[in-house]
Structures are given as C-alpha cells and as structure tokens.
Amino acid sequence: MLSGHPRRDDVRARLVELDERNVAAARRTADAAGLKQVEVVAGDAASTDQYAGMVPADLVLVCGTLGNVSDADVERILDYCTRLCRTGGTLVWTRNRRSPDLVPQVCAWLEQRGFERLWVADPSLTQAVGAHRFTGEPRPLVPGQRMFDFVGYDVLRRS
Ligand SMILES: C[S@@+](CC[C@H](N)C(=O)[O-])C[C@H]1O[C@@H](n2cnc3c(N)ncnc32)[C@H](O)[C@@H]1O
C-alpha cells in the first residue's frame, strides 16, 4: 500500500479512468490518505496525450486492460510500454489466463522489446499479474495517438 510506504510522499502518479464513479472513489481514497501528488484523471487512457509530463516513468501499471482488447492491441500496448517506461523502470501488468492463455505471448512480446521478467504469478491462478523491467532506451511518446480500443471481455468472447 502506497499510503503506508516510507517514501509515499516522493511518489507522483497519474491514474486514468473513464468511469466517473471509479474516478470519484480513487480521488476519495487518495485524498483520505493525504497523497497530494496522486492525480486521478477522468479520461481516455488509450490516448497518449494523457501521459504528457509523466513519461518515461519509473513505474507503469497496465491493469485491467490486456484482457479487454484484441490480441493485436495487446501487442500494440506492450510496444507503447517501450515509450512509457524509463530505462530500469518496472511495468506491472495483468491478464486473465482463460483459454487460449495469452500470458506466455505477453511475456514473449515484452521480452522481444527489451523487458526482462521479474515475476509472473503461478499459472494455476486464473488472473495473472506480471512485473517486467525495461532494459532498453525509451523512445519518445508521440502525442495524439490511440494505443488501444477497449472492447471488453464479453465482446471478445463472442467474436
Ligand atoms: C477490468 S476494469 C479494471 C479496473 C482497475 N484498473 C483494476 O485493475 O482493478 C477495466 C476498467 O477500465 C475502464 N476503462 C475502459 N475503457 C477505458 C478507457 N478507454 N480509458 C480509461 N479507462 C477505461 C473501465 O471503466 C473499468 O473501470
């Protein structure tokens, strides 16, 4: 938990979420913990414009996203992570392991792009969490680009 961490006040973070209810809950939680540098933006996380001034970052969280986009967009997002993460920075990602399990491919796509595996949750768990460290040189993040289309797991399952 960030709120109890000894370096909590060194952390400058931006969370981007479309649903106003989730935004309000996240703002309340950050405010209650006195985390003044945690900014919660109500907006489209797919737009590279959201990350201006924050990248390349020490820590990039791609959580609740990779299971709700096409496989091509999973690869596109991971490619964008080479622009979001600083050298030595950590990417934490999540993805379900429902069949066909894409997690080995997620790891392969990252590792082809200069990310080294730090940890991946045990394959017996349906929800995978992984952490990869970026060893490459970040490329610039170009403003005005879309990184993915969030279609939702139910839509993907029907297609
Ligand atoms: C599976 S939930 C994950 C929530 C949270 N990140 C987590 O890991 O617990 C997906 C979230 O993505 C949000 N969402 C969907 N499309 C989005 C977009 N284009 N930009 C920002 N948030 C989006 C939804 O409102 C929903 O809260």
The ligand as an SDF file (V2000), in Angstrom:
LIG
                    3D

 27 29  0  0  0  0  0  0  0  0999 V2000
  -11.3570   -4.5790  -15.7330 C   0  0  0  0  0  0  0  0  0  0  0  0
  -11.5700   -2.9480  -15.0640 S   0  0  0  0  0  0  0  0  0  0  0  0
  -10.0050   -2.6630  -14.2930 C   0  0  0  0  0  0  0  0  0  0  0  0
  -10.0750   -1.6460  -13.2140 C   0  0  0  0  0  0  0  0  0  0  0  0
   -8.7290   -1.4010  -12.4990 C   0  0  0  0  0  0  0  0  0  0  0  0
   -7.7270   -0.8240  -13.4030 N   0  0  0  0  0  0  0  0  0  0  0  0
   -8.2050   -2.6500  -11.8760 C   0  0  0  0  0  0  0  0  0  0  0  0
   -7.1930   -3.2140  -12.3170 O   0  0  0  0  0  0  0  0  0  0  0  0
   -8.8060   -3.0970  -10.9040 O   0  0  0  0  0  0  0  0  0  0  0  0
  -11.4780   -2.0050  -16.5210 C   0  0  0  0  0  0  0  0  0  0  0  0
  -11.6450   -0.5280  -16.2630 C   0  0  0  0  0  0  0  0  0  0  0  0
  -11.2510    0.1660  -17.4200 O   0  0  0  0  0  0  0  0  0  0  0  0
  -12.0650    1.3180  -17.5390 C   0  0  0  0  0  0  0  0  0  0  0  0
  -11.9490    1.7450  -18.9380 N   0  0  0  0  0  0  0  0  0  0  0  0
  -12.4430    1.1730  -20.0540 C   0  0  0  0  0  0  0  0  0  0  0  0
  -12.0450    1.8320  -21.1540 N   0  0  0  0  0  0  0  0  0  0  0  0
  -11.2530    2.8420  -20.7300 C   0  0  0  0  0  0  0  0  0  0  0  0
  -10.5350    3.8690  -21.3840 C   0  0  0  0  0  0  0  0  0  0  0  0
  -10.5220    3.9800  -22.7040 N   0  0  0  0  0  0  0  0  0  0  0  0
   -9.8460    4.7300  -20.6260 N   0  0  0  0  0  0  0  0  0  0  0  0
   -9.8240    4.6300  -19.2670 C   0  0  0  0  0  0  0  0  0  0  0  0
  -10.4700    3.6720  -18.5980 N   0  0  0  0  0  0  0  0  0  0  0  0
  -11.1780    2.7960  -19.3150 C   0  0  0  0  0  0  0  0  0  0  0  0
  -13.4290    0.8470  -17.1070 C   0  0  0  0  0  0  0  0  0  0  0  0
  -14.2240    1.9320  -16.6930 O   0  0  0  0  0  0  0  0  0  0  0  0
  -13.0730   -0.0980  -15.9710 C   0  0  0  0  0  0  0  0  0  0  0  0
  -13.0590    0.5690  -14.7280 O   0  0  0  0  0  0  0  0  0  0  0  0
  1  2  1  0
  2  3  1  0
  2 10  1  0
  3  4  1  0
  4  5  1  0
  5  6  1  0
  5  7  1  0
  7  8  2  0
  7  9  1  0
 10 11  1  0
 11 12  1  0
 11 26  1  0
 12 13  1  0
 13 14  1  0
 13 24  1  0
 14 15  1  0
 14 23  1  0
 15 16  2  0
 16 17  1  0
 17 18  1  0
 17 23  2  0
 18 19  1  0
 18 20  2  0
 20 21  1  0
 21 22  2  0
 22 23  1  0
 24 25  1  0
 24 26  1  0
 26 27  1  0
M  CHG  2   2   1   9  -1
M  END
$$$$
